Amino acid sequence: MDEELRLQVVKQYTQLNLKYEKELQEIVLIAAKVCKAPMSSITILDKDTQWLKVKRGLEVDQTPREVSFVHIRLNVKAYW
């Protein structure tokens, strides 16, 4: 995906309030239960920051982009 286009879309989402926050919280809870994980989240990755928009078992609201799983995945050109 074109990074500039992706960042434009991210900017639109970060400027909106989460209209479906209750439903997203339920998805995060289900994901944690299905994966038997103590934490789960829905994140948005902008140019410099990973924003944890909906989360369970995490205290932070943001992290540097470089430490996010999404950043790592976006930089992988192919699977093994």
Secondary structure, DSSP 8 states (H G I E B T S, - for coil): --HHHHHHHHHHHHTS--TTHHHHHHHHHHHHHHTT-S-EEEEEE-SSEEEEEEEES---SEEEGGG-HHHHHHT--S--
